[in-house]
Amino acid sequence: MRRSELFLPTLRETPAEAQIVSHRLMLRAGMVRQASAGIYSWLPLGMRVLRRLEQIVREEQDASGAQEILMPTIQPADLWRKSGRYDDYGKEMLRITDRHDRELLYGPTNEELITDILAADVSSYRDLPLNLYHIQWKFRDEVRPRFGVMRGREFLMKDNYSFDLDFAGARHSYNKMFIAYLRTFKRMGLQAIPMRADTGPIGGDLSHEFVVLADTGESAVFCDKALLEMKMPSAELDYDSDLQPVVDQWTSHYAATDELHVPEKCPVDEGRLVQGRGIEVGQIFYFGTKYSEPMGAVVQGPDGNRVALEMGSYGIGVSRLVGTIIEASHDDKGIIWPEAVAPYLIGVVNLKSGDGDCDRACNDLYGFIQRAGLSVLYDDRDERAGAKFADMELIGLPWRITVGPRGLKNGKVELQARAGGEAQEMSLDEIRNWVTAKAGV
């Protein structure tokens, strides 16, 4: 994409309403604009990051055996009455009445709707296990929406639901998601720590939150240093094998938020106890037959008896992840995107647009990068060099190639990494070789 054609309304000044780093930088970098309290429009740069995150989530869900569907944002209130949650959920639920006086709601989650689907279409144990997911917008009417996309009212979420015949199968499905989540966040450049969690309004008696350490996190976090040294499960790990030993390796180490941490009872000595702030990016739940029994999601078991399905649910806040990554990866100049989620991998800066040699070199390089299959943003504007550099640092692309008349006289351009800021001069042939290697072609 050429910068002159990209809708990227960056801001020089920080908006007064932005209280945390991610909110400030997302507004300044032209990623989002507020429509109303806690509700945002996603602009092109923000959408590219959102889609990159979605794709990583989708690939890891598919690898675990989950199947993608799409459920609506609006749900019938009667389904929630059937489960007993309609009145219990509270004012966070946005309740709606249509022109026929039917009561509806803007879904904050989908346990009821997915259970209703399974109750109608699955009748035998031979159809199990099943794990269905979707990536869909949700709405929770927060009393005090704040911190930009970190605590908004409308948000993009991946939620999925597992269905099994018995507890052993349900626990295996839970373990699959536990490992899939570790892999998902690692691919995004995040170190997510699994912590035993309260189940809240979802229900059940087994749950883990995945928490990313960040100075501006919403909760105080305490964990054994060993968790920060753990290796990710191998990509070759067979999801059909016994996963409990792998999960046990992670859950055997102490990890707690401030609500559950009792200093005098902490089993970790001060030398190994890590203290910091954390942001929740995902949570997984096992809740057995909490929804399947009242909603009639039963199957015929191998012995001919009717059995209520054992269920779990699993959520990742996709739009919240954008803010989380920025909170965990930025400096005083702007965002520092990990390569896997960056809106563009490479930025090309023309220091003297209108100069024949610079224009030709930049156009050739821009085309070469595109043909190699890498994403690139070419700043071809007739702007001051300082303004171009400031924009590139603000939006945080992992790599910047700078082309100027002085360097070109010696056949050189500059390659700089956003993380760390290391810069090196390269010949045009060397930069093409670097691009080719980066593309893996």
N, C-alpha and C positions, 0 to 999 in steps of 0.2 A: 504494500500500500504506500502511495505517495502521501507525505505529510500534508501537502497542499490540498489534497482531496479528502483527507480524513476529517470527520466531524469530531474534534477533540478540543472542547472548550476548557482549556486549563485556566487556573486562577493563580494570580501572584500572591494575593492576600488570603489568609486563612479565615473562612467564615466564622462568625462569632458563635454560632450554635454548636460547632464541632468541639467536643470535649476530649476526645482521645485521638491518638495518632492515626489509626486506620480511617476514622471518619474524616479527619482533616485532609489526609492524603488522597482519599478516594474522591473527595470534592475537588481538591486542587488539581488532581490529575485528570479530571473530566470523565471519571468512570461512572458516576451516578449523579442524579439530581433528585432532590426531595419533591414528591408530589403532595404529600400531606404528612402529618406526624407519623413516623414509623413506616412510611410507604415510599418507595423509591422507583424512579425510572432508571433502567440500566442503559447507558450509552455505549457506543461501539467498543471502546477499549474495555470497559467493564464486562460487556457481553462475551468478549473473546476469552477473558479469564474464567468467567462462569462456565462457558462451554468446555474449556480445557479440564476444569475440575469435574464437571459432569462426566466427561469421557473416561477419566481415570476411575471414578466411582463405578461407572457402567462396566468397564472392562474387568474390574475385580469382582463385581457381583456376578457377572457371567462366568468368570473362571471358577467361582464357588459352586456353580450349578443353579443359581437363582435365575428366574425367568422374568423378563420385563413385560409389564402391562402398563396401562394408563387409566387411572380412576379419576372421576370428576372432582372439581374443587367444591361443588355444592352437593350436600348429602341430605337425605330425608331425616327429619327429626325422629320419626318413628323407630328407625333403626337404633338410635341412641337410647330411646326409651326402652327398647327391648333388652338392651344390655344393662340398663340401669344407670347409665352415665349422663343422661341428658340434663338432669337437674343437679347432679353432683359436680359437673365440670366447672361451673361458675361463670362469672361475667367475662372471662377471656374468650368464651365462645360467642361468635357473631351469629345471632339468630335472625332469620329472615322469614317473611310470609309472602308468598307469591299472590298473583291476582285471583287465584282460586281458593285463597285462604289456607293453602297447604303450608305447613311449617317445615322450613328448611334451615340449614346452617352451612356456614362456610367452614369446611373441614379443618380442624387443627391437627388431626391425625386420622388414620383409616382403619383401625381395628374392626369397627362395626361393619363397614362396607365390604372389606375383604372377607370377613367371616360369613356375611350374607351370600357372597358369590360362591364360596366353597360349600355352604350348606345346600345350595340349589344344584350344584353340578358335580359334587364328589360324594359317592355313596359306598365305596368299597376300599378296604385297606390296600388293595392292589394299586390304587391311584396315588398312594403315598410312598415316600415323603414328597411334599411340595414346598417350594419357596418362591414367592412372587414379590417383585419389587416394582416401584415406579419412582420417577423423579418429577415432583409436582409442587406447585405453589400451595402454601398453607397460610392460614390466618389465625392469629391469636391476638385478641384485643388487649394488649398490654396496658396497664394503667399508666405507666410512665415509659413510653418508648424512648430510647436514648441510645447513644453510642453508634449511630448510623445503622449499618446492616448487622451489627453485633446483637442488638436487641430491638429489632423492628417488629412491626405488627404483621406485615406480609413477608414471607421468606420462602426460599426454594429449599426443598428437603427431599432427600432420598429416604423412603421408608419401605421396608419389606417385612414379610410375614411368613413364618414357617409353620407347617402343619405336619404333625407326626402322629403315629398310632399310640406310642407309649412314651414314658419319661426318657428312656435310654435314647430313643430316636430324637426326641426334642432336645436333649442335652447335646447330642452330636450336631444338630443344626445350630445350636447356640455357639458351640465351639468353632464351627465353620465361620460364622460371622465374626467371632472374636479374632480369628487369624486374618480374615479378609480385611478387617478394619486396620489391623497393624500394618498390613501391606499397603492399603490405600493411602494412609497418612504418610507413610514412609516415601511413597512415590511422589507425594506433593512437597517433599522437603521438610516435613514436620516430624517431630519426635513426640508421639502421643503415648501418654502413660495410662494404662488401664487401672481404674480404681473401683472398688466395690461401691455401689451406689444405692440410694433410696429409690424405690420404684415409682413413687409419686402417684399421679392420677391414672397412670397406665395400669398399675396393679402388678401382682405377682410377688415372688419372694427371692428372685435372683436377677441382679442387674449389675452392669459395669458401665461406668462413664469412661470416655477416652478424653484425656485432658492434655492440652499443649501448654508448656511453660512459656510465659510471657510476662514481662514486667508490669503490664497493664491488665493482667488477668483479673477476673471478677472474684475469684476465690483464692484464699491462701491454700497452698499445697505442701504436703509433707510426704516424702518417699525415700525409700532406700536407694542409695546411689547405684546399687546393682541394676536397678531398672533402666538407668540411663546407659548402662554398658551392655545391655542385652542385645543379641543379634536377632535380626528379623527371621521369621520362619522361611526356610528355603522356598524359592519359587517352584521348585520341583515337588514340594510336599503334596502328597496325594490326599485330596479332601475326603476320599472314601476310607482312608485308614483311621486308626484310633488317634484322635487329636488331643485327647485329655492330657497326656503327659506334656505336650507342648504348652497347653493352656496353664497347666499346673506350674510350669517353670516361671511363668509370668505372675501368676496370682499368689505364689508362695512368698513374694517379697512385699514388704509393707508399703502401702500407699493410701493416703487419706486426705480429704479436704478438711478445712478448719472445723466444719460441723461435726466431724467424726473423730478428729485427732484429739487425744487426751495425752498431754505431754508426760505426765507421770506414769502412764501405762504404755508408752511407746516402746516397742521391742528393739528399736534401732538405736545404736549409740550415736552420740553427737558427731563423731568423726565420719559416719556414713549417712547421716540424715541430711537430705537435701531439702531446703526450705525455699519456697518461691511463690509466685502467683500463677494461676492456671486458668485456661479458657476451655470450656467443654465444647468439643467438636462432634461428638457422637455418643450414643448410648444404646445398649442392647438390653433386652428384657426376656426373661422366661416367665410366663404366667399361667401355664397349664391350661385348664379348661374354663378360665374366668369368662371368656366370651363364647366359646363353643357350646357350653351347656345351655345358657339362657337363649341362645340364638339358633339352637337346633342343628349345629354343625357336627353331625355324628355319622359314623360309617359302620358297615358290617365288618367285624373283625374276623380273623381266620377261624375262630371257633363258632362263628355264626351269631355271636352276641353283638349288640349295638354299643359302640364306644364313642365317647365324645373326644374330639380331636385335641391333641396337646399342641399348644401354640407358643410362639415367641414373636417379638417384634423388634425392629432394628432401625435406628434412625441416624442419619448424617445430615447436619445442617450445611448444605452446599453453599448457599449464599453467605452464610456466616463464616465459612472457611476463607472467603476472600479477605474479610477483615482480619481474621486470625493470622493468616500468612503475613499480612502487612505488619500486624503488631509484633510478630516474631522476627521479621526481616525488613529492616529499614534503617536509615541513618538520617542525619540532619538535612540531607539534600533531597530525600524522597524515598520511594519504594525500592526494594532490592528483590526482584522476583526470582525464585528458583526456576531453572530452565523448564521443568516439566509443566509449569502452569503459566508461564509468561505470555502476555498477549502477542508479542512478537519476540523471536529469539534474538534478532540482530537489528540494530539501528545503524543506518548509514547516514552520515552527516556531511553535506557538501558545504565547505567553508566559504565558497565563493560562487554561489549560483549565478549563472550568466557568463562565467568564464568558460570558454570552449573546452579547454583541456579537462577542467574539473567536471563539467557537465558530462562529457563523454566517458570519463573514467567512472563516475558515479552511476550513469545509466548502464554501462557495461557490467559493473559489479552488481547492481540491483537485479538485472536480468539473470546473471549467473547464479546468484543466491536463490532466486525464485525457481530456476530450472533444476537446482539441486534439491528442491523440495523443502527448503527451510523458510520459515516465516520472517519477513523483513519489513521494516518501516524506513522509508527513505525520506529524510528531511530535505526537500528540494526548495524550501521557501526562500524568498529574498529577505532574509532576516540576519540580524547580528549573530556572530558566532557564539557570543555569550548566551544569548537567548535560546539558541538551538541546544547548546550543552545543558543549560538549566532544565529545559523541557525533557531531554533524554534522561537526565539524572532523576527528575521528578517521577517520570512514568516507569523507571526502573528496569529497562530491558537488560537482559544479562550481558550482552556484548554490544560494543559500539565501534564502528569502523569510521574513522575520520579521514576525509579526503580534502587536501588543501593545495594551493598552487605551489607553495614552497616545497612541500614534500614530493609532489609529482615531478618537479624538476629533477629530482634524484631517483625517480621511479618508486617512491615510497608512500605508504599510507600508514595510519596508526590504528592498532587494535587494542581496545581497552576493555577489561572486565569490570562490570558494575560492582560486583562483590570484591572488595579488596582494592579495587582501583588500579591494578597493575596494567601498565601500558607498554607496548613494544612496537617498534617500527618494523614493517614488513614490505617486501617488494610485492608488486601486483601478482606475480606468480605464486609467491608464498601465501598470500592471503587467499588466493583461489584454492591452493592445496589445503589450507586450513578449513575452508568452507566444505570442500569435498570430504575431508576426514570427518567433519562435524556431521555431515549428512549420512555418513556411513556408506558412501557409494564409490 
